[in-house]
């Protein structure tokens, strides 16, 4: 029997989950839930109903795992504990500093209602988190580095678009090649925020906007650009639409460490991603953990989990015997 999947939210992540479910024969999409008028929403999967979230409780016995596709800022802190009362849930909560608080809220709701909630699933947090744990355990004497990009930062792009005079914008986070090379060489450099990444901005101005004023406002924006070397390119809407409409991303988690009685042997562990579509890759991870949530629930497990708590075999559609024979 297929694992019955529900999607809550149908933006970039929701569309990605729909695509990922289609690629996995043991998963079945049974409903998409939206805050919009369902009649105005067209999805790709024939025969699957679009339902307003106000009717979600009617689906408690019809969905094995609900994948929550809201944003981390305001949606998921409320949605995940709420829907963990009704369903096994998976989310992509990525506000690192608030993960312990979010975990506690979801854990309480899931345990009280006999469900499994898996939070902070994706690639960072998510797969990068696993890479950090593995490499720290293997090389206790070492140093961690995380580089993001080259890729589109949706949050930073939105911040630029909120500036007066900006019609549209894309912002790329770009690793500094000199710093990346030093880390890969095992030099263990001390790197400031500015030394690790730069930011490239492609901006379409509204008619009559002051380019110099917009550029100054971007470069001095606290928490976004002020701590980085930032380059601003002013381009046409046509050029932005042609060359910058995708959502690529990626990056590397690197640990450089030593072994031996005197630390004489150097080792570098690197986990690297190069992604054409950030949301489609993220949702490909989400559906794997939906499979894990279903299996854990079948075993009677309840409460909140993260990627650090779940054995890799729970993610795969293959049996344990197949995994041992072909992937071990």
ChimeraX attribute file (.defattr): number of C-alpha atoms within 10 A of each C-alpha:
attribute: neighborCount
match mode: 1-to-1
recipient: residues
	/A:1	6
	/A:2	11
	/A:3	19
	/A:4	20
	/A:5	27
	/A:6	26
	/A:7	24
	/A:8	25
	/A:9	20
	/A:10	23
	/A:11	14
	/A:12	16
	/A:13	26
	/A:14	25
	/A:15	19
	/A:16	23
	/A:17	29
	/A:18	24
	/A:19	17
	/A:20	20
	/A:21	21
	/A:22	14
	/A:23	12
	/A:24	14
	/A:25	10
	/A:26	13
	/A:27	20
	/A:28	20
	/A:29	21
	/A:30	19
	/A:31	22
	/A:32	26
	/A:33	22
	/A:34	21
	/A:35	12
	/A:36	14
	/A:37	11
	/A:38	15
	/A:39	9
	/A:40	7
	/A:41	12
	/A:42	11
	/A:43	14
	/A:44	9
	/A:45	13
	/A:46	7
	/A:47	10
	/A:48	13
	/A:49	15
	/A:50	22
	/A:51	20
	/A:52	16
	/A:53	16
	/A:54	10
	/A:55	10
	/A:56	17
	/A:57	12
	/A:58	9
	/A:59	15
	/A:60	15
	/A:61	9
	/A:62	14
	/A:63	19
	/A:64	23
	/A:65	29
	/A:66	27
	/A:67	30
	/A:68	27
	/A:69	27
	/A:70	23
	/A:71	18
	/A:72	17
	/A:73	11
	/A:74	9
	/A:75	13
	/A:76	21
	/A:77	21
	/A:78	15
	/A:79	19
	/A:80	32
	/A:81	22
	/A:82	15
	/A:83	25
	/A:84	29
	/A:85	21
	/A:86	22
	/A:87	26
	/A:88	30
	/A:89	31
	/A:90	31
	/A:91	26
	/A:92	27
	/A:93	28
	/A:94	20
	/A:95	15
	/A:96	11
	/A:97	8
	/A:98	12
	/A:99	17
	/A:100	9
	/A:101	11
	/A:102	21
	/A:103	22
	/A:104	14
	/A:105	19
	/A:106	29
	/A:107	23
	/A:108	16
	/A:109	23
	/A:110	27
	/A:111	17
	/A:112	13
	/A:113	15
	/A:114	17
	/A:115	27
	/A:116	32
	/A:117	33
	/A:118	30
	/A:119	28
	/A:120	24
	/A:121	25
	/A:122	25
	/A:123	21
	/A:124	21
	/A:125	19
	/A:126	21
	/A:127	18
	/A:128	20
	/A:129	18
	/A:130	18
	/A:131	19
	/A:132	20
	/A:133	11
	/A:134	14
	/A:135	22
	/A:136	18
	/A:137	10
	/A:138	14
	/A:139	18
	/A:140	13
	/A:141	13
	/A:142	18
	/A:143	19
	/A:144	15
	/A:145	19
	/A:146	18
	/A:147	19
	/A:148	21
	/A:149	22
	/A:150	21
	/A:151	25
	/A:152	26
	/A:153	20
	/A:154	14
	/A:155	12
	/A:156	20
	/A:157	19
	/A:158	14
	/A:159	16
	/A:160	25
	/A:161	18
	/A:162	12
	/A:163	14
	/A:164	14
	/A:165	18
	/A:166	18
	/A:167	17
	/A:168	21
	/A:169	25
	/A:170	25
	/A:171	24
	/A:172	25
	/A:173	23
	/A:174	19
	/A:175	21
	/A:176	17
	/A:177	12
	/A:178	10
	/A:179	19
	/A:180	19
	/A:181	11
	/A:182	12
	/A:183	21
	/A:184	17
	/A:185	14
	/A:186	19
	/A:187	13
	/A:188	17
	/A:189	13
	/A:190	11
	/A:191	12
	/A:192	10
	/A:193	10
	/A:194	15
	/A:195	17
	/A:196	20
	/A:197	23
	/A:198	20
	/A:199	25
	/A:200	19
	/A:201	22
	/A:202	22
	/A:203	25
	/A:204	23
	/A:205	21
	/A:206	14
	/A:207	9
	/A:208	7
	/A:209	14
	/A:210	13
	/A:211	18
	/A:212	9
	/A:213	11
	/A:214	18
	/A:215	19
	/A:216	11
	/A:217	16
	/A:218	21
	/A:219	19
	/A:220	14
	/A:221	13
	/A:222	10
	/A:223	9
	/A:224	16
	/A:225	19
	/A:226	14
	/A:227	17
	/A:228	19
	/A:229	14
	/A:230	20
	/A:231	16
	/A:232	17
	/A:233	12
	/A:234	14
	/A:235	14
	/A:236	14
	/A:237	17
	/A:238	10
	/A:239	12
	/A:240	18
	/A:241	11
	/A:242	10
	/A:243	8
	/A:244	17
	/A:245	12
	/A:246	15
	/A:247	18
	/A:248	20
	/A:249	22
	/A:250	21
	/A:251	22
	/A:252	19
	/A:253	22
	/A:254	24
	/A:255	28
	/A:256	24
	/A:257	23
	/A:258	18
	/A:259	15
	/A:260	8
	/A:261	7
	/A:262	7
	/A:263	10
	/A:264	8
	/A:265	10
	/A:266	15
	/A:267	14
	/A:268	17
	/A:269	20
	/A:270	16
	/A:271	16
	/A:272	16
	/A:273	17
	/A:274	15
	/A:275	18
	/A:276	14
	/A:277	17
	/A:278	23
	/A:279	21
	/A:280	22
	/A:281	22
	/A:282	22
	/A:283	28
	/A:284	20
	/A:285	20
	/A:286	31
	/A:287	25
	/A:288	21
	/A:289	29
	/A:290	29
	/A:291	22
	/A:292	25
	/A:293	29
	/A:294	21
	/A:295	16
	/A:296	18
	/A:297	18
	/A:298	11
	/A:299	9
	/A:300	10
	/A:301	16
	/A:302	22
	/A:303	23
	/A:304	27
	/A:305	19
	/A:306	19
	/A:307	19
	/A:308	13
	/A:309	10
	/A:310	15
	/A:311	9
	/A:312	12
	/A:313	13
	/A:314	19
	/A:315	18
	/A:316	13
	/A:317	16
	/A:318	13
	/A:319	11
	/A:320	11
	/A:321	9
	/A:322	11
	/A:323	13
	/A:324	11
	/A:325	9
	/A:326	8
	/A:327	8
	/A:328	6
